Every structure is written in C-alpha cells, then in structure tokens.
Amino acid sequence: MAGASLLMLLDDIAAILDDVAAMSKIAARKTAGVLGDDLALNAQQVSGVASERELPVVWAVAKGSFMNKLILVPAALLISAFIPWAITPLLMFGGLFLCFEGFEKIHHSYVYRKDKKDDISEQEIIEKSQQDIDDFEKKKIKGAIRTDFVLSAEIIAISLGVVAESSLLSQFLTLSVIAIIMTVGVYGLVAGIVKIDDLGLYLTQRKGEGTLVVMWHKLGFWLLASAPYLMKGLTIVGTIAMFMVGGGILTHGIHAISAQITVIATMVSDISYIGGLLGVLTPSILNAVFGVIAGAIALSLINLLSKIRS
C-alpha cells in the first residue's frame, strides 16, 4: 500500500510538472513581445554609468527585479482569487505611469537643451565627487526597478491569463518559472549589452598575426566604434518602448479604443504589397501615439497640481 501511494504521488508530481512546463512555454511565447521591450528599457536605464560600475548596477537592478516578482506573484494570485476585476485597473495605472515617465524624460531633455546654463549631462555627473556618483547610481537603480515593476506586472498578468483554469499549485509554479526565466534572461542580456565595449577592447588586444587574429581585431574595433551608438540607440528605443507598452496597456483596457485600433489595422492590411507589414506595425504605432498623449496629459496634470499645492 505504501509503495502504491508513493507511486501515485510521484505520478501526480510528474503530471503537475508536465503541465507547468507546457503552460510555461505558452506563457513565454505570449510574453516575448514584452520581454523585448523590457530588455530595451532596462539596457537604457543603466546607461551612463561608469564602466567599472556597470555590472554592479545591473546586478542591483536584477535583485530589485527578483524582489518585484517575489511581491507580484503571490499578489497576482490573491487578486485573481478574490478581486479579479482589479487586475485591469491596476495594469492601466502602471501603463499610465510608464507613459508619464517616458514623456517626463522627453520633456526634461527638451527643457535642459533649451536652457544650456542648467544643462548637466550624465558624463558631467559621473565626473563629480564620489557622493554624486553614488547618488547618480542610486537614482538609476531606483528608476530601473520602478520601471521593471510595471513590466513585470504585465508579464505576470499575461502568464496568469494562460494558467487561469489550472489549479492553484500549477498557477504558482508556472508564474514562478516565468518570473525566474524572464529575470535571468533579461538581465543576462543587459549585462552583455553594457559590457560590449569591454569585449571589443579584449578582442583588439589579442596577440598574434594570423588571419583569425586579424578578424578578431577588426571585430573588436567595430564593437568599440559601434558601442556608443548602440547605447544611444537603446536610449531612444527604450523611451519608445515605454510609450508602446504603456499605451498598449491603456488601449487594451479601454475596449472602444482597442476595437478601433483593430479596425484600422485590418483596413491597412488590405493595402497591396506592404499591407501585411503595415497590419503588424499599425497597432504598435497607434499604441505609442496614445501613450505619448496619455503621458503628456499625466505630466500636465501633475505639474498643475504641484503649482496649486505650492
């Protein structure tokens, strides 16, 4: 009897793990788009840090991301069990926050470019005292963790939709697997991106005169030359991703706007030759435009409230 009970227990565990693996694959596919935005956002969030401090900053943000998911996974399960109607409003609030941060970044850049006297670049901040460097890093880490919280919440919410009909144990295990894989994957890639210039320097210093060594040298010089442009490009892509993700969350929460975007995407997809491409790009573009408008309104309201309070 004891042996039969043990075999039944092992069979149940195997069945649960099999379900978790299958649902994790589906959830990973559904969250792949958010993962790309998450990667771009976090890579640009840690840009501007001194070279020797890049990996410690990425590690600090990664630890913050794990803490975010440690909060979000049980919170999502509790909300889904007791107040499922609250998931959409909470996600929309997070989406609005992303749009606000994105537009505030653009507004801040415009204001300081306009007023050259007050303009302090990230490089100038880094060259100041150790206290200023520490404050700069803390600000970067806090901003990256805050942004990660919203993106992690969307990833958890999408994954929760995949496992909604499963048992509580399967839901918990699947969300935990997705949370760990996404965090390790994103911050592993972020660490690789921010250290690409060091890789280029290493390749240029390889000894020897063979054809392979020459190729390594050329690749190293190319990486060194392209690294600044890559980081600048990630800053732009990351800001756009804020509007795309935030605007997408908002439009999905407002059925009328979401339906209208779907109609427009269907219409443009009928255009000859480029219809297929336009059909794929149009929702993202419209979500980003909606995100810019929402961010501008949010920033205006917050500035107005600040003036009223002061």
N, C-alpha and C positions, 0 to 999 in steps of 0.2 A: 504493500500500500504506500509506504513511504517513498519507494523508488518510483512508483507510478505518479505520485503527487509531484515529485521533483521534475520528472519528465514533462508533465503538464505545465509546470511553472516555467521551465526553460522554453517550451513551445510558445507560451504566451509572450514571454520576453522577446523571443525571436520574431514573432508576428508584429509586436509593437515596434521593434527596431526597423523591421522591413517597411512598415507604414511610415515611420518617421523619415526614413531615407527617401522614400518615394515622394512624400509631401515636401521634404526639404528641397529636392530637385525642382519641383514645380514652383515653389516659393522663390527659389534662387533665380529661375528664369523670369518670373514676374517682376522681381526687384532689380533686374540687371540694369534697366534704364536709370533708376535712382542711384545705383552703385556708381555709374559713370559720372553723374552729377556730383555725388559725394566725393569721388576721387578728385575731380577738378576743383571743387570748393576747398577741400582740406589742403591740397597742394598749394593753392594760392594763399590760404590763410596763414601758412607757416613760412611764406616767402619773406625775404628781407631780414632774416635772422643771420647772425654771424655764422660763417661756415662751420666752425668747430662746435657750435651750439645747435645745429640743425637736427641731428639725431636725438639729443636730449629733449628738444621741444616736441618733436614728433612722438617720442615715447610718452611724454607728459600728456599730450592730446589723446594718444591711444588709450592710456589709463583712464582718462576722463570719459572716453567713448565707452569703455567697458563698464564704468560706473553708470553712465546713462542707460545702457541696456540692462544693467542689473536692476535699475529702477523701472524701466519701461516694460520689461517682460511680465513681471507679476502685476504691474499696474494695468497693462492691456488685458490680461486675463480677468482681473477683477472687474474692470469696466465692461468688458464683453459679457460677463456673467450677470452683473447687477444693473448697469445703466448703459446698455449698448447704444442708445440714442446719443450719448455724449461723445462718441468717437469722432464723428464728423465735425461737430463744432470745435473740438479741441484741435483736430488736424488743421481746420481752417484758420484758427488763431495762430498756429505755428506757421502756416503758409503766409499769412499776413505779416508775421514777424520777419520772415525771410525777405519778403518784398520790401519791407521797411528798411532792413539792414542794407539791402542792395542799393536802394535809392539814396539812403543816407551816405553810402560810400561814394556814389557819383556826385552828390551834392557837395560833400566835403572836399572832393578833389577839385570841383569847379570853383568853389569859394576860395581855396588856398592858391589855386593857379591864378585867380583874378587878383588876389592880394599877395604880391610877391614878398612883401615885407614879413608877413606872418607865415610864409611857406616853410615848413620844416620837413625835409624828406626823410624817408626811413633810414637812408645811409647816414645822414647827419645825426639822427637819434642814436644810431649804433655807435658812432664815434665819440659820444659823450661819456660821462663817468659810468662806473660800474653800476651805480644805483639806477641810472637812466636805462642801462642795458637790461637790468633785472626787471624794471617796470615795463619796458617795451615787450620783453618776453612774456611776462605775466598777462599783459593785455592781449597779446597774440594768442596765447594758450586759452585764455578765458573766452575770447571771441570764437575760436575754433571749436571748443567744447560746446558752446551755446548753439552754434550752427549745426554741429553734429547731432545735438539732441533732437532738433526738428526733423532732420533727415532720418535719423534712427527711428523716430516715432512713425514716420511714413513707411519705412521698411517693415517694422513690426506690424503695423496696421494691415499692410498688403499681405504679409505672411499669415496674419490671423484670419484674413478672409479665406485663405486656402484651406486652413485646418478647422474652420468654424464648426463643421459637422462631426469632428472627431472627439475622442474622449479627452478629458482634462489633462491626463498624463501625456497623451500624444501631442496635444497643443503645446504644453510646456516644453517638452523635449524638442519639438520642431522649431519653436521660436528660439530656444537656447542655441541650437545648432546653427541656425541662420545668423543669430547675433554674433556668435564667435567667428564663423567663417567670414562674414562681411567685415568685421572689425580687423581681423588679421589680414585679410586680402587688401582692404583699402589702405591701411597704414603701412603695410609692407611695400605696396607700390608707391605710396607717398615718400617713404624713406628712400626708395630707389630713385625717384624723380629728383628730390632735392640734393642728392649726392651725385648726380650725373656729371657735374663738373669735376669732382674728385676722381671719378672713373676716367674721364678724359685725360686728366693730368697724369694718372697712373699709366695709361697706355702710351702717352708721349715719352715717358721716361724709361720704357722698356729697352734693355740692352740688346745689341746685335745688329747685323746688317743684312739679314736675309729678306726675301720678298714678303714673308709673313709679318716680320717685324715692321717693315715699311708700311704695310697695310694697317697694322695696329697704330702706328704713329699718325697716319692720315686720319683714321677713325677718331683717335684721341683729340687731335687738333679740331676736327669737325665738331666733336661733342663740346669742347671748350668754347668754340665760337658760337654754337647754337644754344648753349645753356641759358644765357641771359634772355634771349628771345623766347625760349620755351617758358621760362618763369613769367615773363611779361605776358605772353600769350595765355598762360594758365590763369593769371590775374583777371584778364578780360573774360575768358571762358567761364571762370568761377563766378564772376558777377552776373553774367548772362544766365548761368545755371540757377542762381538764386531766384531770378525772375521766372525762369521756366518752371522750376519745381514749385515755388511759392504760388505762382499764377495758376499752375496746373491743379494744385490742391484746392485753391479757391474756386476755380471754374467747375471742378468736379463736385464741389459742394453746393453749387448753385445750378440746379437742373436746367433752367431755361438757357443759361449761357452755354453750358456743356452741350446741350442739344443743338444750339445754333452753330457752335464750332464744328460739330459733327456734320451738319448740313453743308457748311461751307467747304469742309474738307472733301466731302463727296462730290460737290459741284466741280471743284478744281481738278479732281482726279480724272474727270472725263476729258480734260484737255489733251489733245494729241501730243504724242512723243514725251512730253515732260509731265503728263498728268499723274503718273504713278509717284514720281518724286515729290511733286507738289502736294499730293494727298498725304504723304508721310510727314512733310515739313510743316504744312499749314497749322495743324493743332499746336505744335511746339511754338511756332512763331506767334500765334494768337494768344496762347497762354502767357508767353513772355511779355507781350504788349499789355495784356490785362494785369500782369504782375507789376509792370512799370507804373501803370495808372494807380493801382492799389497802393504801391509804395509811396508814390507822390502824395496821395491823399492822406495816408497814415502819417507821413513826416510833417505835412502841413498842419494836421490836427494837433500833433504832439507839440510842435513849435508854438501854435496858437495857445494851447493850454499852458505851456510854460510861461508865455508872456502874460497871460491872465493871472496866473498864480504869483508871478513876480510883481 
